[in-house]
Amino acid sequence: MSNGPAIMWFRRDLRLGDHPALHEAVKLGGEAGVVGVFVLDDALLAPSGKPRAQFLAGCLDALNDSMDGHLVILKGDPTIVIPDLAQGLNAPAVVVSADFGPYGQRRDSGVEAILGLDRIAFERVGSSYAVDPGTVLSEKGAPLKVFTAFRRRWELLGPHIVLPVPEVSWVDFPSMATTSQIVEDAGRSRPARFEGLAHDATPGSFQPGEAAALDRLNEFAGAKALHYRAMRDMMAEPGTSGLSPYLRFGCIHPRTALNAVAGDDEGSVTFRSEIAWREFYADVLFHEPRSARETLQPSLRSLRWDSGPIAVEHFQAWARGETGIPLVDAGMRQLLAEGWMHNRTRMICASFLVKHLHIDWRWGARWFMDRLIDGDLASNSHGWQWTAGTGTDAAPFHRIFSPIAQAERFDVAGSYIRRYVTELASVEPPQLYQPGGGSGLLRPEAYPEAIVELKAEREEALARFAEARGKS
Ligand SMILES: Cc1cc2nc3c(=O)[nH]c(=O)nc-3n(C[C@H](O)[C@H](O)[C@H](O)COP(=O)(O)OP(=O)(O)OC[C@H]3O[C@@H](n4cnc5c(N)ncnc54)[C@H](O)[C@@H]3O)c2cc1C
């Protein structure tokens, strides 16, 4: 008879509030209580960059504090350590928030099969999304490839009920590992082209954990949400919620955010639509797991990318924020300094790599995954494919962001550029947007000359686009 505690296996749900799986674990554990566990899994840590690993470690420490020190940390292959733990405890069930990513689904099926041999239940309750990937379908029952159609149907599935923190009787069990190992183990499988680039954990400006996530949400849900639509593209201003790292690790559930920002004003409506983008991309990944690594638009699969030593040199200049294009450099340096980048600058930096340097979007996506604390396979790969024009419902390839026009519009006073590109601290717009205007005049010596000529490379990108389209 399974009369032991239930196991709550935490993954991307590092919180106690609004947690349907935790409620289920409490129910199944009954008087025997609940063991809360997190597994340090090499398959996830090796490709993760150190900034995100450090944020994860902080979130686990915060979760452990809120569990009065009862979080159990194990290390190893989850298909071995979770069944071992469940057998050892005589647990009736292992409860999880469902994972819809390609690796997570494979891992969970493996764990479920092994637990099944001992008649231990594997319960998936809820997920990291307001609406589980795979739920929103067209009238004919097909996946939706266009965001607006997805969002219209997705909206009809709300409002969503937010659950309170349950009373949990946590059971003591010794940990086999510590959170300090996380940063050590992270980032061991870096590509050779990252040689010499930053490989550290970033202090960052995001306090980890559930309480910090709720503070951010409360701060945003008032006046900031009202002005969100007008301010969200102004990269120098704190006009967005800053919730992405917390949503990434489930320190907060999107349901909680949707409920807190529920108004009919245009700021709140736009914010909910951005949450819908996150859910849309998770849905696309669920239906098309290859979209994480493969160009989705068949006509662009033959697009010519640059490779070889000059491409690596250009890639490294971009990653270091030393391209000589101020807005691109400011975005890339924000990423290095904070482990986070403003959404509009992500688009501009991604567009520059793909369309001005002609480098494969996957190189850039991999670098973002190394440095972003909110790095998420679905949002990142599809954000890149959207900008590159290669994804489902993407911006057309021929829409090429001009980093100069974008700076004129969205960094009007130039304060974003000056904050990160300190060599340009005393340069004012309009020279700030393109120091020297290509001629080198008025460019402080410490700041690099532009590595490419924007107009010529734009023409080159369009020519390669026409070539790829001609071949398909
Ligand atoms: C090239 C590129 C790569 C990206 N990589 C990631 C990534 O790895 N992880 C990630 O969470 N987001 C990614 N994004 C999306 C977006 O840039 C971030 O979610 C956003 O900047 C986070 O800031 P915020 O929380 O203040 O957002 P807000 O503007 O406050 O939006 C609220 C939430 O909505 C979601 N959201 C907003 N915009 C998008 C979007 N375009 N796509 C998907 N979800 C969105 C996020 O969960 C965000 O926290 C990427 C975008 C691009 C263009």
The ligand as an SDF file (V2000), in Angstrom:
LIG
                    3D

 53 58  0  0  0  0  0  0  0  0999 V2000
   14.6400   38.1140  -30.6540 C   0  0  0  0  0  0  0  0  0  0  0  0
   13.7300   38.0060  -29.4510 C   0  0  0  0  0  0  0  0  0  0  0  0
   14.0060   37.0790  -28.4460 C   0  0  0  0  0  0  0  0  0  0  0  0
   13.1660   36.9620  -27.3280 C   0  0  0  0  0  0  0  0  0  0  0  0
   13.4590   36.0310  -26.3640 N   0  0  0  0  0  0  0  0  0  0  0  0
   12.6290   35.8940  -25.2990 C   0  0  0  0  0  0  0  0  0  0  0  0
   12.8860   34.9200  -24.2940 C   0  0  0  0  0  0  0  0  0  0  0  0
   13.8430   34.1410  -24.3790 O   0  0  0  0  0  0  0  0  0  0  0  0
   12.0640   34.8610  -23.2170 N   0  0  0  0  0  0  0  0  0  0  0  0
   10.9720   35.7020  -23.0960 C   0  0  0  0  0  0  0  0  0  0  0  0
   10.2480   35.6110  -22.0950 O   0  0  0  0  0  0  0  0  0  0  0  0
   10.6740   36.6000  -24.0530 N   0  0  0  0  0  0  0  0  0  0  0  0
   11.4660   36.7310  -25.1360 C   0  0  0  0  0  0  0  0  0  0  0  0
   11.1820   37.6730  -26.0870 N   0  0  0  0  0  0  0  0  0  0  0  0
    9.9310   38.4400  -25.9790 C   0  0  0  0  0  0  0  0  0  0  0  0
   10.0260   39.7900  -25.2470 C   0  0  0  0  0  0  0  0  0  0  0  0
   11.1180   40.5260  -25.7230 O   0  0  0  0  0  0  0  0  0  0  0  0
   10.1380   39.6350  -23.7230 C   0  0  0  0  0  0  0  0  0  0  0  0
    9.1590   38.7570  -23.2450 O   0  0  0  0  0  0  0  0  0  0  0  0
    9.9220   41.0020  -23.0510 C   0  0  0  0  0  0  0  0  0  0  0  0
   10.8910   41.9240  -23.4770 O   0  0  0  0  0  0  0  0  0  0  0  0
    9.9980   40.8250  -21.5430 C   0  0  0  0  0  0  0  0  0  0  0  0
    9.8810   42.0490  -20.8930 O   0  0  0  0  0  0  0  0  0  0  0  0
    8.6490   42.3560  -19.9730 P   0  0  0  0  0  0  0  0  0  0  0  0
    8.4070   41.2420  -19.0480 O   0  0  0  0  0  0  0  0  0  0  0  0
    8.8540   43.7110  -19.3930 O   0  0  0  0  0  0  0  0  0  0  0  0
    7.4720   42.3870  -21.0380 O   0  0  0  0  0  0  0  0  0  0  0  0
    6.0560   43.0920  -21.0560 P   0  0  0  0  0  0  0  0  0  0  0  0
    6.0340   44.0200  -22.2050 O   0  0  0  0  0  0  0  0  0  0  0  0
    5.6890   43.6170  -19.7440 O   0  0  0  0  0  0  0  0  0  0  0  0
    5.0840   41.8740  -21.4520 O   0  0  0  0  0  0  0  0  0  0  0  0
    4.4840   41.0240  -20.4610 C   0  0  0  0  0  0  0  0  0  0  0  0
    4.8290   39.5950  -20.7530 C   0  0  0  0  0  0  0  0  0  0  0  0
    4.2940   39.1930  -22.0130 O   0  0  0  0  0  0  0  0  0  0  0  0
    5.1850   38.2650  -22.6310 C   0  0  0  0  0  0  0  0  0  0  0  0
    5.6790   38.8460  -23.8820 N   0  0  0  0  0  0  0  0  0  0  0  0
    5.8150   40.1470  -24.1910 C   0  0  0  0  0  0  0  0  0  0  0  0
    6.2540   40.2870  -25.4620 N   0  0  0  0  0  0  0  0  0  0  0  0
    6.4040   39.0360  -25.9420 C   0  0  0  0  0  0  0  0  0  0  0  0
    6.8250   38.5190  -27.1930 C   0  0  0  0  0  0  0  0  0  0  0  0
    7.1750   39.3070  -28.2210 N   0  0  0  0  0  0  0  0  0  0  0  0
    6.8960   37.1730  -27.3430 N   0  0  0  0  0  0  0  0  0  0  0  0
    6.5330   36.3470  -26.3340 C   0  0  0  0  0  0  0  0  0  0  0  0
    6.1140   36.7960  -25.1300 N   0  0  0  0  0  0  0  0  0  0  0  0
    6.0500   38.1100  -24.9400 C   0  0  0  0  0  0  0  0  0  0  0  0
    6.3430   38.0470  -21.6800 C   0  0  0  0  0  0  0  0  0  0  0  0
    6.0690   36.9100  -20.9070 O   0  0  0  0  0  0  0  0  0  0  0  0
    6.3120   39.3140  -20.8420 C   0  0  0  0  0  0  0  0  0  0  0  0
    6.8820   39.1550  -19.5600 O   0  0  0  0  0  0  0  0  0  0  0  0
   12.0080   37.8010  -27.2250 C   0  0  0  0  0  0  0  0  0  0  0  0
   11.7430   38.7250  -28.2400 C   0  0  0  0  0  0  0  0  0  0  0  0
   12.5880   38.8360  -29.3330 C   0  0  0  0  0  0  0  0  0  0  0  0
   12.2710   39.8560  -30.3960 C   0  0  0  0  0  0  0  0  0  0  0  0
  1  2  1  0
  2  3  1  0
  2 52  2  0
  3  4  2  0
  4  5  1  0
  4 50  1  0
  5  6  2  0
  6  7  1  0
  6 13  1  0
  7  8  2  0
  7  9  1  0
  9 10  1  0
 10 11  2  0
 10 12  1  0
 12 13  2  0
 13 14  1  0
 14 15  1  0
 14 50  1  0
 15 16  1  0
 16 17  1  0
 16 18  1  0
 18 19  1  0
 18 20  1  0
 20 21  1  0
 20 22  1  0
 22 23  1  0
 23 24  1  0
 24 25  2  0
 24 26  1  0
 24 27  1  0
 27 28  1  0
 28 29  2  0
 28 30  1  0
 28 31  1  0
 31 32  1  0
 32 33  1  0
 33 34  1  0
 33 48  1  0
 34 35  1  0
 35 36  1  0
 35 46  1  0
 36 37  1  0
 36 45  1  0
 37 38  2  0
 38 39  1  0
 39 40  1  0
 39 45  2  0
 40 41  1  0
 40 42  2  0
 42 43  1  0
 43 44  2  0
 44 45  1  0
 46 47  1  0
 46 48  1  0
 48 49  1  0
 50 51  2  0
 51 52  1  0
 52 53  1  0
M  END
$$$$
